[in-house]
Structures are given as structure tokens and as C-alpha cells.
Amino acid sequence: MVTSKKQWRNWSLPSKLTAIGSVLSAISLALYLIEKAVHVPLEPPKQVPDHNINITTGITNSGEMKIQGNVTIKSEEGGGE
């Protein structure tokens, strides 16, 4: 439904804003459905680096608490620890 300029001028401000919001919503919905139908992501998926965390706890013979740990993070460039 397209209105003429004369009809548009006779509309109240709330009616004009409702019409503009409806058009913008329809455009947004159409773009969303097109994106989902074509399966074209707007941003490439981000790869999460691999992480490995090991923590060992224990109590020594003298009664002290012992905590040991290591963290391994593999970077995207194929680096090591």
C-alpha cells in the first residue's frame, strides 16, 4: 500500500511513525530471511584457540599444601606453549 503525498500530509505524526517503523521492520525481516536462506554469514566464525589447564594439589609430609599446575595455549599460528 503506497500513499500519495496528499494522503501522507493528512496523516497524524503517530500514524507516520507507525508506517515508517513497519517499513523498517519489514526490510529488516527480509534481510534476515535472505541471510538465513543463502547461508552467508556476515562475519566469519572466530576460531577459539585450544587451551589445556592441569592443576595438581596435595599435602607434603611436613603438612604443607603443594599446588602444581601448567597451562598450554595453542595459538592460531600453530605455536606451542
C-alpha positions as protocol buffer text, in pm:
chain_id: "A"
residue {
  index: 1
  type: MET
  ca { x: 0 y: 0 z: 0 }
}
residue {
  index: 2
  type: VAL
  ca { x: 159 y: 324 z: -116 }
}
residue {
  index: 3
  type: THR
  ca { x: 7 y: 656 z: -22 }
}
residue {
  index: 4
  type: SER
  ca { x: 10 y: 975 z: -223 }
}
residue {
  index: 5
  type: LYS
  ca { x: 184 y: 1290 z: -94 }
}
residue {
  index: 6
  type: LYS
  ca { x: -154 y: 1446 z: -20 }
}
residue {
  index: 7
  type: GLN
  ca { x: -264 y: 1146 z: 189 }
}
residue {
  index: 8
  type: TRP
  ca { x: 73 y: 1139 z: 369 }
}
residue {
  index: 9
  type: ARG
  ca { x: 42 y: 1507 z: 467 }
}
residue {
  index: 10
  type: ASN
  ca { x: -300 y: 1441 z: 619 }
}
residue {
  index: 11
  type: TRP
  ca { x: -174 y: 1161 z: 842 }
}
residue {
  index: 12
  type: SER
  ca { x: -102 y: 1230 z: 1210 }
}
residue {
  index: 13
  type: LEU
  ca { x: 254 y: 1204 z: 1339 }
}
residue {
  index: 14
  type: PRO
  ca { x: 190 y: 875 z: 1525 }
}
residue {
  index: 15
  type: SER
  ca { x: 49 y: 725 z: 1204 }
}
residue {
  index: 16
  type: LYS
  ca { x: 353 y: 837 z: 1005 }
}
residue {
  index: 17
  type: LEU
  ca { x: 592 y: 693 z: 1264 }
}
residue {
  index: 18
  type: THR
  ca { x: 399 y: 366 z: 1269 }
}
residue {
  index: 19
  type: ALA
  ca { x: 422 y: 342 z: 889 }
}
residue {
  index: 20
  type: ILE
  ca { x: 796 y: 418 z: 891 }
}
residue {
  index: 21
  type: GLY
  ca { x: 857 y: 162 z: 1169 }
}
residue {
  index: 22
  type: SER
  ca { x: 658 y: -101 z: 982 }
}
residue {
  index: 23
  type: VAL
  ca { x: 858 y: -47 z: 663 }
}
residue {
  index: 24
  type: LEU
  ca { x: 1189 y: -65 z: 851 }
}
residue {
  index: 25
  type: SER
  ca { x: 1076 y: -383 z: 1030 }
}
residue {
  index: 26
  type: ALA
  ca { x: 976 y: -546 z: 702 }
}
residue {
  index: 27
  type: ILE
  ca { x: 1314 y: -458 z: 547 }
}
residue {
  index: 28
  type: SER
  ca { x: 1498 y: -596 z: 850 }
}
residue {
  index: 29
  type: LEU
  ca { x: 1297 y: -918 z: 846 }
}
residue {
  index: 30
  type: ALA
  ca { x: 1354 y: -960 z: 471 }
}
residue {
  index: 31
  type: LEU
  ca { x: 1731 y: -915 z: 509 }
}
residue {
  index: 32
  type: TYR
  ca { x: 1737 y: -1167 z: 795 }
}
residue {
  index: 33
  type: LEU
  ca { x: 1542 y: -1427 z: 596 }
}
residue {
  index: 34
  type: ILE
  ca { x: 1763 y: -1376 z: 290 }
}
residue {
  index: 35
  type: GLU
  ca { x: 2076 y: -1421 z: 501 }
}
residue {
  index: 36
  type: LYS
  ca { x: 1940 y: -1743 z: 654 }
}
residue {
  index: 37
  type: ALA
  ca { x: 1823 y: -1878 z: 318 }
}
residue {
  index: 38
  type: VAL
  ca { x: 2154 y: -1814 z: 142 }
}
residue {
  index: 39
  type: HIS
  ca { x: 2368 y: -1919 z: 443 }
}
residue {
  index: 40
  type: VAL
  ca { x: 2608 y: -1629 z: 400 }
}
residue {
  index: 41
  type: PRO
  ca { x: 2736 y: -1522 z: 742 }
}
residue {
  index: 42
  type: LEU
  ca { x: 2803 y: -1153 z: 786 }
}
residue {
  index: 43
  type: GLU
  ca { x: 3120 y: -1230 z: 984 }
}
residue {
  index: 44
  type: PRO
  ca { x: 3340 y: -1536 z: 953 }
}
residue {
  index: 45
  type: PRO
  ca { x: 3328 y: -1760 z: 1258 }
}
residue {
  index: 46
  type: LYS
  ca { x: 3606 y: -1692 z: 1507 }
}
residue {
  index: 47
  type: GLN
  ca { x: 3828 y: -1984 z: 1595 }
}
residue {
  index: 48
  type: VAL
  ca { x: 3884 y: -2038 z: 1963 }
}
residue {
  index: 49
  type: PRO
  ca { x: 4239 y: -2142 z: 2047 }
}
residue {
  index: 50
  type: ASP
  ca { x: 4292 y: -2473 z: 2224 }
}
residue {
  index: 51
  type: HIS
  ca { x: 4354 y: -2448 z: 2596 }
}
residue {
  index: 52
  type: ASN
  ca { x: 4477 y: -2711 z: 2836 }
}
residue {
  index: 53
  type: ILE
  ca { x: 4498 y: -2647 z: 3212 }
}
residue {
  index: 54
  type: ASN
  ca { x: 4627 y: -2906 z: 3459 }
}
residue {
  index: 55
  type: ILE
  ca { x: 4636 y: -2844 z: 3835 }
}
residue {
  index: 56
  type: THR
  ca { x: 4759 y: -3091 z: 4095 }
}
residue {
  index: 57
  type: THR
  ca { x: 4718 y: -3038 z: 4469 }
}
residue {
  index: 58
  type: GLY
  ca { x: 4845 y: -3234 z: 4762 }
}
residue {
  index: 59
  type: ILE
  ca { x: 4989 y: -3219 z: 5112 }
}
residue {
  index: 60
  type: THR
  ca { x: 5360 y: -3279 z: 5174 }
}
residue {
  index: 61
  type: ASN
  ca { x: 5499 y: -3491 z: 5461 }
}
residue {
  index: 62
  type: SER
  ca { x: 5556 y: -3172 z: 5661 }
}
residue {
  index: 63
  type: GLY
  ca { x: 5187 y: -3078 z: 5632 }
}
residue {
  index: 64
  type: GLU
  ca { x: 5229 y: -2802 z: 5375 }
}
residue {
  index: 65
  type: MET
  ca { x: 4987 y: -2775 z: 5087 }
}
residue {
  index: 66
  type: LYS
  ca { x: 5150 y: -2823 z: 4747 }
}
residue {
  index: 67
  type: ILE
  ca { x: 4993 y: -2687 z: 4427 }
}
residue {
  index: 68
  type: GLN
  ca { x: 5140 y: -2755 z: 4084 }
}
residue {
  index: 69
  type: GLY
  ca { x: 4996 y: -2657 z: 3751 }
}
residue {
  index: 70
  type: ASN
  ca { x: 5064 y: -2588 z: 3389 }
}
residue {
  index: 71
  type: VAL
  ca { x: 4875 y: -2410 z: 3115 }
}
residue {
  index: 72
  type: THR
  ca { x: 4911 y: -2486 z: 2745 }
}
residue {
  index: 73
  type: ILE
  ca { x: 4767 y: -2247 z: 2488 }
}
residue {
  index: 74
  type: LYS
  ca { x: 4798 y: -2329 z: 2119 }
}
residue {
  index: 75
  type: SER
  ca { x: 4791 y: -2015 z: 1907 }
}
residue {
  index: 76
  type: GLU
  ca { x: 4625 y: -1991 z: 1566 }
}
residue {
  index: 77
  type: GLU
  ca { x: 4970 y: -1973 z: 1403 }
}
residue {
  index: 78
  type: GLY
  ca { x: 5042 y: -2325 z: 1528 }
}
residue {
  index: 79
  type: GLY
  ca { x: 5267 y: -2213 z: 1812 }
}
residue {
  index: 80
  type: GLY
  ca { x: 5323 y: -2409 z: 2127 }
}
residue {
  index: 81
  type: GLU
  ca { x: 5312 y: -2339 z: 2496 }
}
